Amino acid sequence: MKDFRYKHHLSYPEDGDPIIGKIIELTNKSKMSSSQVCKKAGISINAITGWKASHGVGQRNPSLRKVQAVLDALGYKLVVRKGDL
């Protein structure tokens, strides 16, 4: 059975954490809702909505494990590479 729930697009301020912003951007571009992404990643729906809603003072920063799980659920991989100094 297909899930026909309305897909709500999350928003995030441009001056917020760039990793959270990228996760929200990729989630919005996906064909899955936030709850579907979280379920596939094995994390609580409160994770993504908490990251989005709590920018600024008292910000809840995601753990690296959760970032990797969400990216994996979306079909992406976190890569670290040496940059120009």
N, CA and C of each residue as an Amber inpcrd file, in Angstrom:
protein
   255
   0.8430000  -1.1880000   0.0000000   0.0000000   0.0000000   0.0000000
   0.8870000   1.2500000   0.0000000   0.5920000   2.1710000  -0.8640000
   1.3780000   3.4030000  -0.9540000   0.9630000   4.3840000   0.1330000
   1.9320000   5.1950000   0.5240000   1.6860000   6.2200000   1.5310000
   1.3790000   7.5240000   0.8030000   0.1460000   7.9820000   0.8680000
  -0.2780000   9.1800000   0.1470000  -0.3750000  10.4110000   1.0420000
   0.3570000  10.3990000   2.1590000   0.3200000  11.5690000   3.0380000
   0.9080000  12.7910000   2.3530000   0.4110000  13.9350000   2.7440000
   0.9220000  15.2010000   2.2250000   2.3780000  15.3690000   2.6130000
   3.2250000  15.7110000   1.6720000   4.6430000  15.9340000   1.9250000
   4.8520000  17.4060000   2.2260000   5.1510000  17.6930000   3.4710000
   5.3730000  19.0660000   3.9180000   6.8360000  19.4260000   3.7230000
   7.1060000  20.5420000   3.0890000   8.4780000  21.0020000   2.9040000
   8.9220000  21.7820000   4.1290000  10.0700000  21.3860000   4.6480000
  10.6370000  22.0670000   5.8060000  11.3870000  23.3010000   5.3450000
  11.4540000  24.2960000   6.2000000  12.2500000  25.4780000   5.8970000
  13.3090000  25.6240000   6.9780000  14.3690000  26.3420000   6.6650000
  15.4640000  26.5350000   7.6020000  16.1530000  27.8320000   7.2370000
  16.5400000  28.6500000   8.2170000  17.1660000  29.9370000   7.9020000
  18.5320000  29.7660000   7.2480000  18.8540000  30.6480000   6.3240000
  20.1250000  30.5760000   5.6080000  21.3260000  30.7080000   6.5290000
  21.1770000  31.4030000   7.6480000  22.2990000  31.5860000   8.5700000
  22.3820000  30.4730000   9.6160000  21.5780000  29.4390000   9.4610000
  21.6040000  28.3040000  10.3800000  22.7680000  27.3760000  10.0780000
  22.8700000  26.2990000  10.8220000  23.9320000  25.3150000  10.6400000
  23.8860000  24.7560000   9.2190000  25.0060000  24.8040000   8.4780000
  24.9850000  24.3680000   7.0820000  24.6910000  22.8760000   6.9030000
  25.0880000  22.0440000   7.8510000  24.8120000  20.6080000   7.7250000
  23.3180000  20.3530000   7.8800000  22.7020000  20.9800000   8.8730000
  21.2590000  20.8310000   9.0560000  20.5200000  21.3920000   7.8450000
  20.9680000  22.5360000   7.3540000  20.3590000  23.1260000   6.1640000
  20.4230000  22.1890000   4.9690000  21.5540000  21.5230000   4.7870000
  21.7060000  20.5930000   3.6630000  20.7970000  19.3810000   3.8320000
  20.7010000  18.8540000   5.0610000  19.8110000  17.7220000   5.3100000
  18.3700000  18.0980000   4.9940000  17.9530000  19.2780000   5.4090000
  16.5840000  19.7270000   5.1440000  16.3750000  19.9320000   3.6440000
  17.3590000  20.5030000   2.9610000  17.2710000  20.6850000   1.5100000
  17.1210000  19.3360000   0.7960000  17.9390000  18.3570000   1.1830000
  17.8750000  17.0320000   0.5570000  16.5720000  16.3220000   0.8790000
  16.0790000  16.4990000   2.1050000  14.7940000  15.9090000   2.4870000
  13.6730000  16.5040000   1.6360000  13.6950000  17.8220000   1.4570000
  12.6730000  18.4750000   0.6430000  12.7220000  18.0150000  -0.8160000
  13.9240000  17.7320000  -1.3300000  14.0690000  17.2900000  -2.7210000
  13.6950000  15.8200000  -2.9070000  13.6720000  15.0700000  -1.8110000
  13.3810000  13.6430000  -1.9040000  11.8910000  13.4180000  -2.1430000
  11.5470000  12.1800000  -2.4260000  10.1490000  11.8160000  -2.6080000
   9.5490000  11.2950000  -1.3120000  10.2740000  11.4810000  -0.2030000
   9.8070000  11.0060000   1.0970000   9.4710000  12.1810000   2.0040000
   8.5460000  11.9370000   2.9070000   8.2460000  12.9380000   3.9400000
   9.3260000  12.8430000   5.0130000   9.3930000  13.8380000   5.8690000
  10.3560000  13.8180000   6.9720000  10.1730000  12.5910000   7.8500000
   8.9230000  12.2370000   8.1090000   8.6660000  11.0750000   8.9580000
   9.1320000   9.7920000   8.2730000   8.9870000   9.7020000   6.9610000
   9.4640000   8.5270000   6.2360000  10.9940000   8.4460000   6.2710000
  11.6480000   9.5960000   6.1120000  13.1120000   9.6360000   6.1660000
  13.5850000   9.1890000   7.5480000  12.9650000   9.7280000   8.5870000
  13.3520000   9.3720000   9.9540000  13.1250000   7.8910000  10.2280000
  12.0030000   7.3700000   9.7700000  11.7100000   5.9510000   9.9810000
  12.7570000   5.0910000   9.2840000  13.0970000   5.4330000   8.0410000
  14.1020000   4.6900000   7.2970000  15.4820000   4.8080000   7.9500000
  15.7670000   5.9700000   8.5410000  17.0560000   6.2000000   9.1990000
  17.1140000   5.5910000  10.5960000  15.9540000   5.2180000  11.1270000
  15.9110000   4.6400000  12.4690000  16.0280000   5.6580000  13.5780000
  15.5670000   6.8810000  13.2990000  15.6050000   7.9300000  14.3240000
  14.2020000   8.5080000  14.5120000  14.0190000   9.2300000  15.5820000
  12.7340000   9.8400000  15.8940000  12.4360000  11.0020000  14.9450000
  11.1650000  11.1830000  14.5970000  10.7580000  12.3330000  13.7770000
  11.1030000  13.6320000  14.4860000  11.1680000  13.5950000  15.7990000
  11.5280000  14.7840000  16.5650000  12.9520000  15.2400000  16.2710000
  13.7760000  14.3470000  15.7380000  15.1570000  14.7130000  15.4350000
  15.2090000  15.8200000  14.3840000  14.6770000  15.5620000  13.1910000
  14.7430000  16.5610000  12.1180000  13.9450000  17.8060000  12.4770000
  12.7570000  17.6280000  12.9990000  11.9590000  18.8120000  13.3420000
  12.6110000  19.5830000  14.4830000  13.2760000  18.8870000  15.3930000
  13.9960000  19.5590000  16.4790000  15.1930000  20.3380000  15.9760000
  15.9250000  19.7560000  15.0150000  17.0710000  20.4650000  14.4470000
  16.6020000  21.7220000  13.7340000  15.4990000  21.6060000  13.0210000
  14.9670000  22.7280000  12.2390000  14.4510000  23.8370000  13.1300000
  13.7200000  23.4540000  14.1600000  13.0300000  24.4420000  14.9870000
  13.9120000  25.0900000  16.0280000  15.0740000  24.4970000  16.3290000
  15.8420000  25.0050000  17.4540000  17.1270000  25.7110000  17.0490000
  17.1390000  26.3310000  15.8620000  18.3400000  27.0780000  15.4850000
  18.4950000  28.2730000  16.4200000  19.7270000  28.6800000  16.6100000
  19.9740000  29.8130000  17.5090000  20.2500000  29.3570000  18.9250000
  19.7930000  30.1190000  19.9010000  20.0560000  29.8420000  21.3060000
  19.4380000  28.5040000  21.6950000  20.1970000  27.6850000  22.3960000
  19.6960000  26.3910000  22.8250000  19.5800000  25.3880000  21.6990000
  20.3210000  25.6070000  20.6460000  20.2390000  24.7720000  19.4550000
  20.5460000  23.3150000  19.7860000  19.7470000  22.4230000  19.2450000
  20.0030000  20.9840000  19.3680000  20.8060000  20.5520000  18.1550000
  22.0500000  20.2250000  18.3730000  22.9030000  19.7920000  17.2710000
  22.7790000  18.2920000  17.0800000  22.7100000  17.8570000  15.8310000
  22.5840000  16.4240000  15.5740000  23.8960000  15.6970000  15.8370000
  23.7940000  14.4500000  16.2660000  24.9950000  13.6350000  16.3990000
  25.4390000  13.2140000  15.0040000  26.7050000  12.9060000  14.8660000
  27.2210000  12.4630000  13.5810000  26.5290000  11.1800000  13.1380000
  26.2190000  10.2970000  14.0740000  25.5260000   9.0480000  13.7500000
  24.1730000   9.3380000  13.1070000  23.4360000  10.3100000  13.6610000
  22.1210000  10.6400000  13.1070000  22.2420000  11.3180000  11.7460000
  23.2390000  12.1800000  11.5900000  23.4660000  12.8230000  10.2960000
  23.7390000  11.7530000   9.2450000  24.6260000  10.8080000   9.5560000
  24.9460000   9.7430000   8.6120000  23.7340000   8.8690000   8.3160000
  22.9250000   8.5730000   9.3200000  21.7360000   7.7380000   9.1220000
  20.7350000   8.4230000   8.2010000  20.5160000   9.7250000   8.3880000
  19.5720000  10.4630000   7.5390000  20.1110000  10.5540000   6.1140000
  21.3880000  10.8770000   5.9730000  21.9660000  10.9480000   4.6320000
  21.8800000   9.6000000   3.9260000  22.1440000   8.5130000   4.6420000
  22.0430000   7.1780000   4.0690000  20.6040000   6.8920000   3.6260000
  19.6300000   7.2700000   4.4530000  18.2210000   7.0650000   4.1180000
  17.8300000   7.8330000   2.8580000  18.4890000   8.9570000   2.6190000
  18.2140000   9.7770000   1.4450000  19.0520000   9.3700000   0.2320000
  19.9660000   8.4010000   0.4420000  20.8040000   7.9410000  -0.6600000
  22.0900000   8.7270000  -0.8200000  22.5290000   9.4120000   0.2240000
  23.7540000  10.2090000   0.1840000  24.7560000   9.6750000   1.1980000
  25.9940000  10.1540000   1.0780000  27.0690000   9.7460000   1.9610000
  27.8340000  10.9950000   2.4020000  28.2180000  11.0300000   3.6570000
  29.0270000  12.1270000   4.1800000  30.4810000  11.8600000   3.8270000
  31.1400000  12.8350000   3.2110000  32.5310000  12.7000000   2.8000000
  33.3200000  13.8580000   3.3860000  34.5090000  13.5500000   3.8970000
  35.4120000  14.5800000   4.4060000  36.6200000  14.6100000   3.4890000
  36.9800000  15.8010000   3.0440000  38.1460000  15.9210000   2.1710000
  38.9410000  17.1560000   2.5640000  40.1950000  17.1250000   2.2630000
  41.0780000  18.2410000   2.5810000  40.7270000  19.4310000   1.6860000
  40.6070000  20.5710000   2.3240000  40.2700000  21.7780000   1.5910000
  41.4840000  22.6690000   1.3920000  41.2800000  23.7460000   0.7110000
  42.3420000  24.7360000   0.5120000  42.4830000  25.5710000   1.7640000
  43.7050000  25.7450000   2.1890000  43.9520000  26.5710000   3.3820000
  44.5800000  27.8730000   2.9970000
